Amino acid sequence: MSQRTESAFEGREVSGSGRGTGLGVVIGLAVLIAGSLAVLAGWIALRPLTVGGIGLAAAVLILVSFLLGRARAARPAAAVAPPAPAPAAPEPVVAAPAEADRIAELETAARDLAEALDHDRRLAEQVRENAPFGLVHVDAKGEIVRANAAAQRILGYREELVGRPFTGLFSPDVRSQAQAALSASIGGKGDQASTDLAISGGGRIALVHGAPLKGLGDDLRAVFFITDATDQRSMEAQFSQGQRMQAVGQLAGGVAHDFNNLLTAMIGFADLLLMRHPPGDPSYTDIVHIKQNANRAAALVRQLLAFSRRQTLRPKVLNLTDVLTDISELLRRLIGEHLNLRLVHERDLWFVKADQGQIEQVVTNLVVNARDAMDAGGTVSINTANITLTQERRAGDETVPPGDYVEITVADTGTGITDENLSKIFEPFFTTKSIGHGTGLGLATVYGIVRQTGGFVDVESELGVGTTFRIFLPRVDDDSSRGAERTRRNAVDLTGSGTILLVEDEDAVRLFAARALRNKGYELIEAESGEAALEIIESRAEEIDLMISDVVMPNMDGPTLVRHARERRPDIRAVFISGYAEEAFRRSLGDDLQDVDLLPKPFSLKQLAAKVKDQLEG
């Protein structure tokens, strides 16, 4: 029963009680009036009617009338029930003050929670869309249900990714790996290793890491984090390539010393034989072949050292027009009759400072590379030009600073090079030629020589059109070029006089060098070790005009010997002969021996005689 109904009943009970009370009052008053009238009647009957009696009767009547009026006035209010009120609209329940405060607190907490959830949702959306890595959500069927902008950019898709199969994002040859990662993630495996996957149709590499999503239904079963690993893998490959180059360079440097000793003896004794067997002699051709093959072996060592930038250069001021003209006939024979060779030189070409033999090798390697790209015929063009760069220029991964350069351009009309191979052409041992038709050292050698010379190499290629290599060599001033011309004119006569101390632990090299220098008019003192040479210096220091010493010898090396010799005679001149690279050798010397010249092995009779004459007459 409702509260309102109970109140109505209570109202009725109160009205009935009031009615009963009023009736009792009326009955009592009636009895009182009746009794009073009886008394009054009896009193009148007993006494005669007088004024006093009449007044008393009137007073009693007035009292009775008053009492009846009061009773009448009170009775309708207590006995008559008021009309039933019209039904009213239900009124709200009014809670107690403490309960109202609690409700207000709950409403505030709910509002704050909704705002926090909306904030977190918007934050998650912004983080997902602005993340530098891709986020891809997949369902139980392996189809993409959500992907952020970074995922589309990394994977190379302009259109929407939603609805595509996850494995279809990657190249066919790695889709089995993608499927394995997908199955593991959907299956709930949490601890997964990241996987490198080649992106479909691009040649780029994505690093993919999957993780399961649990308790979100079949629509969201796994999430994949995707980053573009192409540049990182390229840098790792370059670093690995650099390590291989360094390892090969160290190997070549270690082998070069012993190997170059053998080559020095072979080339030297061939020169001595040619002095006794001039052209027309039956043995002349055989001796020339021996020397040519020895020089080929020496060139192989230089190639190994060149791409690792450890070879010894013999730089001098050059006019590239003369250099290229001298080897033009050799280049025509190399390319064959089915190809055309075109040389275009700029007039008044600036001078450069470089090793002539190495520059010839650079151009020869580029021409051979061009020839191999034109099986069906074509043209090889070699151009030289003076260029001035007023601002930096990109050359592959390197920057050419502003300045004056002599540019050598070698262009072909061959098949061109693909973008994938273009980034690898300067790597040692990389070749697209069939087995037996290329060592992979040609372009690596070009790069190593040019960079060690202080120049830069750039390459442009277009499939079906051809390839162009550009070499930038720094210009040298005219004073250096005129000095080089004077040195070249003065070096024609290689005879001389003086006493030379020759220190070499390799018997064949020492024997050849001593015989060659005696033939040129010099007096030779020979020593097979540093200790033996030091004893000679102790007794004959003033007689010696020049000391020629090997660098690496047992017990006492060449630099230590020269320092001891200069303690006895500070002005003694010295030349080191070594099969090691000059650049690395110079770094190992102290400041006190920087004036000592170096003759790299292998050297010919003419080179040895020219170096000695230059030292004694310089």
C-alpha positions in Angstrom: 0.0 0.0 0.0 1.4 3.4 -0.9 2.3 6.1 1.4 -0.5 8.3 0.0 -3.2 5.7 0.6 -2.1 5.2 4.2 -2.3 9.0 4.8 -5.9 9.0 3.4 -7.0 6.3 5.8 -5.4 8.1 8.7 -7.4 11.2 7.7 -10.6 9.3 7.9 -9.8 8.0 11.3 -9.2 11.4 12.6 -12.6 12.7 11.3 -14.6 9.8 12.9 -13.0 10.5 16.2 -13.9 14.2 16.0 -17.5 13.3 15.1 -17.9 11.0 18.2 -16.5 13.6 20.5 -19.0 16.3 19.2 -22.0 13.9 19.7 -21.1 13.3 23.3 -20.9 17.0 24.0 -24.4 17.5 22.5 -25.9 14.7 24.6 -24.3 16.0 27.7 -25.6 19.5 27.0 -29.1 18.2 26.4 -29.1 16.3 29.7 -27.8 19.5 31.4 -30.5 21.6 29.8 -33.2 19.1 30.7 -32.1 18.9 34.2 -31.9 22.7 34.5 -35.4 23.1 33.1 -36.7 20.5 35.5 -35.1 22.4 38.4 -36.4 25.6 37.1 -39.9 24.3 36.7 -39.9 22.8 40.2 -38.6 26.0 41.6 -41.3 28.1 39.8 -44.0 25.7 41.0 -42.9 26.1 44.5 -42.4 29.8 44.5 -44.5 32.5 43.1 -43.3 34.2 39.9 -41.4 37.2 40.7 -39.0 39.5 38.8 -36.1 37.7 40.3 -37.3 34.4 39.3 -38.0 35.5 35.8 -34.5 36.9 35.5 -33.0 33.7 36.8 -34.9 31.7 34.2 -33.8 34.1 31.5 -30.2 33.7 32.5 -30.4 29.9 32.4 -32.0 30.1 29.0 -29.3 32.4 27.7 -26.6 30.0 29.0 -28.3 27.0 27.4 -28.6 28.9 24.1 -24.9 29.9 24.2 -23.9 26.3 24.9 -26.1 25.0 22.1 -24.6 27.6 19.7 -21.1 26.5 20.6 -21.9 22.8 20.1 -23.6 23.6 16.8 -20.6 25.6 15.6 -18.2 22.8 16.5 -20.2 19.9 15.2 -20.1 20.6 11.4 -16.3 20.9 11.3 -15.9 17.6 13.1 -18.7 15.6 11.8 -19.0 16.6 8.1 -16.3 15.0 5.9 -14.8 17.3 3.2 -15.2 16.4 -0.5 -12.6 14.1 -1.9 -9.7 16.1 -3.6 -9.0 15.6 -7.4 -6.1 13.1 -8.1 -2.8 15.0 -8.4 0.3 14.2 -10.5 2.9 12.0 -8.7 5.5 14.1 -6.9 9.2 13.2 -7.0 10.7 11.4 -4.2 12.7 13.8 -2.2 15.9 12.1 -0.9 17.6 12.9 2.3 20.5 15.5 2.1 23.3 12.9 2.5 21.9 10.6 -0.2 21.6 13.6 -2.6 25.3 14.4 -2.1 26.3 10.8 -2.9 24.3 10.9 -6.1 26.0 14.1 -7.2 29.4 12.6 -6.5 28.6 9.5 -8.7 27.3 11.7 -11.5 30.5 13.8 -11.4 32.7 10.6 -11.4 30.8 9.1 -14.4 31.2 12.4 -16.3 34.9 12.5 -15.6 35.3 8.9 -16.6 33.6 9.5 -19.9 35.8 12.5 -20.6 39.0 10.5 -19.7 37.9 7.6 -22.0 37.3 10.1 -24.9 40.6 11.7 -24.2 42.4 8.4 -24.3 40.6 7.4 -27.5 41.6 10.6 -29.3 45.2 10.3 -27.9 45.5 6.7 -29.2 44.2 7.7 -32.6 46.7 10.6 -32.9 49.6 8.4 -31.7 48.6 5.6 -34.2 48.3 8.0 -37.1 51.4 10.0 -36.3 53.7 7.1 -35.4 56.9 6.9 -37.5 56.4 3.1 -37.8 53.5 1.2 -39.4 50.7 -0.4 -37.4 48.6 -3.0 -39.1 45.8 -4.9 -37.4 44.5 -8.1 -38.8 41.5 -10.3 -38.1 41.3 -14.1 -37.7 41.3 -14.6 -41.5 44.6 -12.7 -41.9 43.0 -9.7 -43.6 43.8 -6.1 -42.6 41.1 -4.3 -40.7 43.1 -1.2 -39.7 46.4 0.4 -40.8 47.9 3.8 -40.1 49.4 6.3 -42.6 53.0 5.2 -41.8 52.1 1.6 -42.9 50.8 2.8 -46.2 53.9 5.0 -46.8 56.4 2.3 -45.8 54.6 -0.4 -47.8 54.2 1.9 -50.8 50.4 1.9 -51.1 48.5 5.0 -51.9 45.1 3.2 -51.8 43.4 1.8 -48.7 45.0 -1.3 -47.1 41.9 -2.4 -45.3 40.5 -5.7 -46.7 43.8 -6.8 -48.2 45.5 -10.0 -47.1 48.5 -9.3 -44.9 50.8 -11.7 -46.8 50.1 -10.0 -50.1 52.0 -6.9 -48.9 55.3 -8.7 -49.4 57.3 -10.3 -52.3 56.3 -13.8 -53.4 59.6 -15.2 -52.3 59.1 -14.2 -48.7 55.4 -14.8 -48.3 56.0 -18.1 -46.6 57.9 -16.2 -43.9 55.1 -13.6 -43.7 52.5 -16.4 -43.4 54.5 -18.0 -40.5 54.6 -14.7 -38.7 50.9 -14.2 -39.3 50.0 -17.7 -38.0 52.1 -17.3 -34.9 50.5 -14.0 -34.0 46.9 -15.1 -34.7 47.6 -18.2 -32.7 48.5 -16.2 -29.7 52.3 -16.6 -29.6 53.7 -13.5 -28.0 57.4 -13.9 -27.9 58.3 -13.6 -31.6 61.5 -12.4 -33.3 61.4 -9.6 -35.8 61.6 -10.6 -39.5 63.1 -8.9 -42.5 60.6 -9.1 -45.4 61.0 -7.7 -48.9 58.1 -5.4 -49.8 56.1 -6.4 -52.8 57.1 -4.5 -56.0 59.6 -2.2 -54.6 62.9 -3.7 -53.6 62.7 -2.2 -50.2 62.9 -4.1 -46.9 60.5 -4.0 -44.0 61.3 -5.1 -40.5 58.1 -6.8 -39.2 57.3 -7.7 -35.6 54.0 -9.4 -34.8 52.0 -9.6 -31.5 48.7 -11.3 -30.6 45.6 -9.3 -29.5 43.5 -11.2 -27.0 40.0 -10.7 -25.8 38.9 -8.5 -28.7 37.1 -11.0 -30.8 37.8 -12.3 -34.3 37.8 -8.8 -35.8 41.1 -8.0 -34.0 43.4 -10.9 -33.5 46.9 -9.6 -34.1 48.9 -6.4 -34.6 52.1 -5.9 -36.7 54.7 -3.2 -36.2 56.5 -2.4 -39.4 59.6 -0.2 -39.9 61.5 0.6 -43.1 64.8 -1.2 -42.7 66.1 -0.6 -46.3 68.6 2.2 -45.4 69.7 0.4 -42.2 70.4 -2.8 -44.1 72.2 -0.8 -46.8 74.4 0.8 -44.2 75.1 -2.6 -42.6 76.0 -4.0 -46.0 78.3 -1.0 -46.7 79.9 -1.5 -43.3 80.3 -5.2 -44.0 81.7 -4.4 -47.4 84.1 -2.0 -45.8 85.3 -4.6 -43.4 85.8 -7.0 -46.3 87.7 -4.4 -48.2 89.8 -3.7 -45.1 90.4 -7.4 -44.6 91.4 -8.0 -48.2 93.6 -4.9 -48.1 95.4 -6.1 -45.0 95.8 -9.5 -46.6 97.1 -7.9 -49.8 99.4 -5.6 -47.8 100.9 -8.5 -46.0 101.3 -10.6 -49.2 102.5 -7.6 -51.2 105.8 -7.3 -49.4 107.0 -10.8 -50.1 105.3 -11.0 -53.5 106.7 -7.6 -54.6 110.2 -8.8 -53.7 109.8 -11.6 -56.1 108.4 -9.4 -58.8 111.2 -6.8 -58.3 113.8 -9.5 -59.0 111.9 -10.9 -62.0 111.4 -7.4 -63.6 114.9 -6.3 -62.7 116.7 -9.3 -64.1 114.5 -9.1 -67.2 115.8 -5.5 -67.6 119.4 -6.7 -67.2 118.8 -9.4 -69.8 117.3 -6.8 -72.2 120.5 -4.8 -71.9 122.5 -7.7 -73.4 119.8 -8.9 -75.8 118.6 -5.9 -77.9 115.7 -6.1 -80.4 116.5 -8.6 -83.1 118.2 -11.0 -80.8 116.5 -14.4 -80.7 116.0 -14.2 -76.9 114.6 -10.6 -77.0 110.9 -11.7 -77.4 111.1 -14.3 -74.7 112.6 -11.8 -72.2 110.0 -9.2 -73.1 107.2 -11.8 -72.4 108.8 -12.6 -69.0 108.8 -8.9 -68.1 105.3 -8.3 -69.4 103.9 -11.2 -67.3 105.8 -9.9 -64.2 104.2 -6.5 -64.8 100.8 -8.1 -65.0 101.4 -9.8 -61.7 102.5 -6.4 -60.3 99.3 -4.8 -61.7 97.2 -7.5 -59.9 98.8 -6.6 -56.6 98.1 -2.9 -57.3 94.5 -3.8 -58.0 94.1 -5.6 -54.8 95.6 -2.6 -53.0 93.7 -0.1 -55.1 90.2 -0.9 -54.1 91.2 -1.0 -50.5 93.0 2.3 -51.0 96.3 0.9 -49.7 98.3 1.0 -52.9 101.4 3.1 -53.3 100.9 6.0 -55.7 103.6 7.8 -57.6 101.9 11.1 -58.2 103.2 13.7 -60.6 101.8 16.6 -62.6 100.1 15.3 -65.7 98.4 16.7 -68.8 95.6 14.2 -69.3 95.4 15.0 -73.0 98.9 13.5 -73.5 98.1 10.6 -71.2 94.9 9.6 -73.0 96.5 10.1 -76.4 99.3 7.7 -75.5 97.0 4.9 -74.6 94.4 5.5 -77.4 95.8 2.8 -79.6 95.8 0.3 -76.8 92.2 1.2 -76.1 91.2 0.7 -79.7 92.7 -2.8 -79.6 90.9 -3.6 -76.4 87.4 -2.7 -77.7 87.7 -4.5 -81.0 86.7 -3.5 -84.5 82.9 -3.7 -83.9 83.0 -0.7 -81.6 83.9 2.9 -82.2 86.2 4.9 -79.9 85.8 8.7 -79.9 88.2 11.0 -78.0 87.4 14.7 -77.5 89.8 16.9 -75.5 89.3 20.4 -74.4 91.9 22.9 -75.5 94.3 24.2 -72.8 93.3 21.4 -70.4 94.4 22.1 -66.8 97.0 20.0 -65.2 96.3 17.4 -62.5 98.6 15.6 -60.0 98.2 11.8 -60.2 99.9 8.5 -60.7 100.1 8.2 -64.5 100.0 4.4 -64.5 96.9 4.4 -62.1 95.1 6.9 -64.3 95.7 4.8 -67.3 94.4 1.8 -65.4 91.2 3.8 -64.4 90.4 4.7 -68.0 91.3 1.2 -69.3 88.9 -0.4 -66.8 86.1 1.9 -67.7 86.6 1.3 -71.4 86.6 -2.5 -70.9 83.4 -2.2 -68.8 81.8 -0.2 -71.6 82.9 -2.7 -74.2 81.3 -5.6 -72.3 78.0 -3.7 -72.2 77.8 -3.4 -76.0 77.7 -6.8 -77.6 75.8 -5.6 -80.6 78.1 -2.7 -81.3 78.1 1.0 -80.3 80.4 3.9 -79.4 82.7 4.5 -76.5 83.3 8.2 -75.9 86.1 9.7 -73.8 85.9 13.4 -73.2 88.0 15.8 -71.1 87.0 19.2 -69.9 87.8 22.0 -67.4 84.9 22.6 -65.0 84.5 25.0 -62.1 82.0 24.1 -59.4 80.6 27.2 -57.6 78.6 25.0 -55.2 78.7 21.5 -53.9 77.7 18.6 -56.2 76.6 15.1 -55.3 78.6 12.2 -56.6 76.9 9.0 -55.5 77.0 9.0 -51.7 79.7 11.7 -51.6 79.8 15.4 -52.0 82.2 17.2 -54.4 83.3 20.5 -52.9 83.4 23.7 -54.9 86.6 24.3 -56.9 88.4 23.7 -60.2 88.4 20.2 -61.6 89.5 18.4 -64.7 86.6 16.1 -65.7 87.1 12.8 -67.6 83.9 11.4 -69.0 83.7 7.8 -70.3 80.3 7.1 -71.9 78.8 4.1 -73.8 75.7 3.4 -75.8 75.2 0.0 -74.2 72.4 -1.7 -72.3 72.6 0.4 -69.2 72.7 -0.6 -65.5 69.6 -1.3 -63.3 69.1 0.8 -60.2 69.6 -2.3 -58.0 73.0 -3.0 -59.5 74.0 0.7 -59.8 74.3 0.9 -56.0 76.7 -2.1 -56.0 79.0 -1.5 -59.0 81.9 -0.2 -56.9 81.9 -3.1 -54.5 84.8 -5.5 -54.8 84.1 -8.8 -56.4 80.6 -7.7 -57.5 80.0 -8.5 -61.2 77.1 -9.2 -63.5 79.3 -11.0 -66.0 79.3 -14.8 -66.3 81.9 -16.9 -64.5 85.3 -16.5 -66.1 84.6 -13.2 -67.7 85.0 -10.8 -64.7 86.7 -10.6 -61.4 84.6 -7.9 -59.9 87.7 -5.7 -59.2 87.5 -3.4 -62.3 85.2 -0.7 -61.0 86.3 -1.2 -57.4 89.8 -0.4 -58.5 88.6 2.7 -60.4 86.9 4.0 -57.3 89.8 3.2 -55.0 92.4 4.9 -57.2 90.3 8.0 -57.9 89.5 8.5 -54.2 93.1 8.0 -53.1 94.1 10.6 -55.7 91.7 13.1 -54.1 89.1 12.9 -56.8 85.5 11.8 -57.1 83.5 9.3 -59.3 79.9 9.7 -60.4 77.9 7.4 -62.6 74.6 7.9 -64.5 72.8 5.1 -66.4 69.6 4.6 -68.3 68.4 1.2 -69.4 68.6 0.8 -73.2 70.4 4.1 -73.6 73.8 3.7 -71.9 76.1 4.6 -69.0 78.3 7.6 -68.3 81.1 7.7 -65.7 82.4 11.1 -64.6 85.8 11.5 -62.9 86.6 14.8 -61.1 90.3 15.4 -60.5 91.5 18.5 -58.6 93.4 21.1 -60.7 97.0 21.9 -59.8 98.7 25.3 -60.4 100.8 26.0 -63.4 104.0 26.4 -61.3 103.8 22.7 -60.3 103.3 21.7 -64.0 106.3 23.7 -65.1 108.4 22.1 -62.4 107.2 18.7 -63.5 108.2 19.4 -67.1 111.7 20.4 -66.0 112.1 17.2 -64.0 111.0 15.1 -66.9 113.6 16.8 -69.2 116.4 16.4 -66.7 115.7 12.7 -66.1 116.8 11.5 -69.5 120.4 10.7 -68.5 120.4 8.1 -65.7 124.2 7.6 -65.2 126.0 9.1 -62.3 128.7 8.6 -59.7 129.0 8.2 -55.9 129.1 5.6 -53.2 125.8 3.9 -52.3 125.2 1.6 -49.3 122.5 -0.9 -50.3 120.8 -2.7 -47.4 118.4 -5.5 -48.5 117.7 -8.9 -46.8 116.2 -10.4 -50.0 119.2 -11.7 -51.9 117.6 -11.6 -55.4 116.5 -7.9 -55.0 119.9 -6.9 -53.6 121.8 -8.7 -56.4 119.7 -7.1 -59.1 119.8 -3.5 -57.6 123.6 -3.7 -57.1 124.3 -4.8 -60.7 121.9 -2.2 -62.1 123.5 0.7 -60.2 127.1 -0.5 -61.0 126.1 -0.5 -64.6 125.1 3.2 -64.2 128.5 4.2 -62.8 127.9 4.0 -59.0 130.1 2.3 -56.4 128.1 -0.2 -54.3 128.5 -1.4 -50.7 126.2 -4.2 -49.9 124.7 -5.4 -46.6 122.1 -8.1 -46.0 120.9 -6.8 -42.6 120.6 -3.7 -40.5 123.3 -4.8 -38.0 125.8 -5.4 -40.9 125.0 -2.1 -42.4 125.5 -0.4 -39.0 129.0 -1.9 -38.7 129.8 -0.5 -42.2 128.5 2.9 -41.2 130.7 2.9 -38.1 133.8 2.6 -40.2 133.0 4.2 -43.5 130.3 6.8 -42.7 132.1 9.7 -44.5 132.4 7.7 -47.7 128.7 7.1 -48.1 126.7 9.5 -50.4 123.4 7.7 -50.3 121.9 4.8 -48.3 119.2 2.6 -49.9 117.5 0.4 -47.3 114.6 -2.0 -47.2 112.0 -1.1 -44.6 111.1 -4.5 -43.1 114.1 -6.6 -42.1 114.8 -9.0 -39.2 116.0 -7.6 -35.9 116.6 -4.0 -37.1 114.3 -2.3 -39.6 115.1 0.4 -42.1 113.9 3.4 -40.1 115.9 2.4 -37.0 119.0 1.9 -39.1 118.7 5.4 -40.6 118.3 7.0 -37.2 121.5 5.3 -36.0 123.3 6.4 -39.1 122.2 10.0 -38.7 123.6 9.9 -35.2 127.0 9.4 -36.8 126.4 11.6 -39.8 123.3 13.8 -39.6 123.4 14.9 -43.3 123.4 11.4 -44.8 120.7 10.9 -47.5 118.5 7.8 -47.6 115.9 6.1 -49.8 113.6 3.4 -48.5 112.5 0.5 -50.8 109.3 -1.3 -49.7 106.5 -3.5 -50.9 104.1 -1.8 -48.5 101.8 1.1 -49.3 103.5 4.5 -49.0 100.6 6.1 -47.2 100.5 3.5 -44.4 104.3 3.6 -44.3 104.5 7.4 -43.9 102.1 7.2 -41.0 104.4 4.8 -39.2 107.4 7.1 -39.5 108.3 9.8 -37.0 108.7 13.5 -37.8 112.4 13.0 -38.0 112.2 10.8 -41.1 109.6 12.5 -43.2 112.4 13.8 -45.6 113.4 10.2 -46.5 112.1 9.3 -50.0 110.4 5.9 -50.9 110.8 3.7 -53.9 107.9 1.3 -54.0 108.4 -2.3 -55.0 108.3 -3.7 -57.6 110.5 -1.3 -59.5 112.4 -1.5 -62.8 116.0 -0.7 -63.5 115.1 2.6 -65.0 113.0 3.6 -62.0 115.8 2.7 -59.6 118.4 4.7 -61.5 116.1 7.7 -61.8 115.4 7.8 -58.1 119.1 7.6 -57.2 120.1 10.3 -59.7 117.3 12.6 -58.3 118.6 12.1 -54.7 122.2 12.7 -55.5 121.7 15.7 -57.8 118.6 17.2 -56.1 
